[in-house]
Amino acid sequence: MARLGARGMSFDVMSLRADFPILTREVNGYPLAYLDSANTSQKPRQVLDAMTDFMSGHNANVARAMHTLGVEATAAYEEARAKIARFIGATRPEEVVFTKNASEALNLAANTLGAKLGPGDEVVVSVLEHHSNIVPWQLLCQRSGATLRWFDVTPDGRLDLDKAHAENLVNDRTRVVSLAWVSNTLGTVNPIAEVAAWAGEYGAAVVVDGAQGVPQLPTDVAVLGADMLAFTGHKMLGPTGGGVLWGRYGLLETLPPFLGGGEMIEIVRMEGSTYAPPPYRFEAGTPPIAQVVGLGAAVDYLGAIGMTAIAEHERDITGYALGRLLATDGVSIIGPTTLDARGGAISFTLDGVHPHDLMQLLDGRGVAVRGGHHCARPVHERFAVQASTRMSSYLYTTRDEIDRFVDGVEFVRDFFARVG
């Protein structure tokens, strides 16, 4: 495990990187500089080992078989639930519902909260959302006749609260407000607690897309002020295929099932069925057991380092990257250019170079970034750009990797200038 600093507030990044086998490989003859962690994070050996141990020594279905392997698998699955509940400050483990990713968690929220919505009701999102926090609410409104409204953003990529108040965006018709905690494109950290207090005045439920926030920031759902929080394991050192929807237990108890199937029931008769209490009501069928075990190991790893230390490292790396990019001719950053209320994703354009070309040429130098609209097309349209390049750091990112990245951007800029 990585060595903690003297005050437990920082860590030795190079020591930590030794836990990540993939970071030792080369790409196109260069050492890998992985700057696409907002897309998916890399996995430490501790997570890989936990999953291998489970699959090779304890593999069985959960909550069904009462033989030794079944008991062990169920215990590992429920232990991971308890770990994740503690990690986010949940009141009880039963508030943690396992899904396959944040998208499924947000669809679960939309479908269950939306069961009683109808014409005249309103759902509020924002223009900076990932598609996973737009499309489910659009579908809900199409089915129910409710109206979808949204926060705009200021020129520097912040929620435009002044405009929202002026337009009475959240009002007595609002039933749900769903926002990203941290934008996957702009890096903006939204004032969730402030918006939640506003929504609370009208009794609206507050859903938070925490896919970018939970991996980067200390999380306490009580402080956040949300009613539901969705996040995914693969962005926080865990495997793909395991996600979470946290919800206040009193709210979850009132919601209908999302999917029907095995183990989400209490009694099934041909005339009708009754349903299990939360969280099992929302976990139909065989769950992603090995993935949940891996996510539990990832939470152990993050907790041992400390989320405050991780957030401080992210802030340091992001500040360094912003400084270098702002000093690079031809670069225009989309979103906040200061560290105030900002996460680690930085999206930008480079004059005369399409983001896909920049991405491919950087990959030729061993630097992995993302080019496109990052599943956030509306916010790109808001800033009048078709696509952007995004770099995103994490706890294993070094300043040397940022230097290689910016040097590569300058190389590509100068190359295109030469070839005209």
Phi, psi and omega in degrees: 000153180297149180278130176284152176288177185301325181258009184068017186248002177210176181209163179277104186296320182293324175294318179297319183299336178295342178281350186248098185304322186294336183286354178267354185276166175252151175232120181056035177084004179243150171300138180296129169245100188269108182236047180225038185285340173292338177280303171201142180273162171278167189242132177283160180303327182297324178287316179299318180294321180297320180289320177297317179298317180295311184293327184271339186234345187223011189294122174194169176281157184259152173060021180229294183281136180258008175286176187302313181296321179297320178294317180295318180296316179298318179298318180295320180296313182287331175295320177296322178299316180294321178299314182293322177301315179294322184298326182255005177077025178294152180290326182205154181300330183293354175277354182260116177254130179270136177230186178268345177187179180292327179299314178295322179298318179290324174295322176300314179299313182296317183288325182277315177295329184277000185300331183251008180281151178207186179305138182096339176278157182229145175239135184241128174234204176219163182287344183268008185289152164296151180305331180293343177248019172240305188299316179301325180284327173298314180298318178300314182294325177295321180287319191266340186087002175291167182251134176264128176234166184209149170291140168271176176236155178282169180302336178263012171088019177260153173304133181273083183290327178298312179295321181298318178293319181297325181270003181055046187299316177257123187210191185286358172264350183287128178252329181217137168240123182232119185225151169287139172289312178230128180291134179284347182252308184275339185081358182300133171264113184282149180281072188300315183299321180294314179293322179298321178296320178296312179297324180297333178298337182247007179073019180280144175283143181245118178251135182239128170276103183260019185302325178263338184278313185299321178292336189257330194236148171303133186241127173223108187298331178293319179290322181297325177086012183276161169264331177218147179222123179253138173205173187227147185289327190287349175265359182229043173080355179272179180280165169291157176094002179229117178229178185220139161240113171270140174215149173304133187298320179299329176284313181303323181300333185270354189263147178282166176297158176263313178233148177258150179161199181292145171072357175262008186250163171257300177223135176244124171232161181297334180280344182160171184228156169244160193242152180292159176289165174297149004272351191294336177303333185253012183237063182291139175080183178292122183280174178281077192294306181298324179294321178293320176299317177297321178295323175299319177293324178296319177296321175301315182296311180297319181295325180293325176285315182105125183292333176295317178295320179296317179297322179294320178295316178302318180296318179296312182294318180296318177298319179294317180294318178300315180300315181291319180292319180296336179269003184260119180301137176092350181268133174235118181276136177261115180109191185301138179252006175239168183278354181297121179047058184224139175266193190270349180281130178235117177253143184204165171243156177236122185308128173078005183230125177288142181304325179293322177295316179298315180301314183292321180289325174294320178299326176297342177254014176083010182255120183261115174228179179244142175234137181143208176255004170058035183055036179214059184295319182303322181287330173295317177296324179300325180260013173059039173232142181284323184203168179213168171260138181234128168251142180216129184262176173204194189295342181261003183281140180246161176296327178300322178293323176296318178299316179298320178297309182292322175301321178294319177300316179295321177299314181294317178303313183291326178298312180293327177295324181287319185276349174069000000 
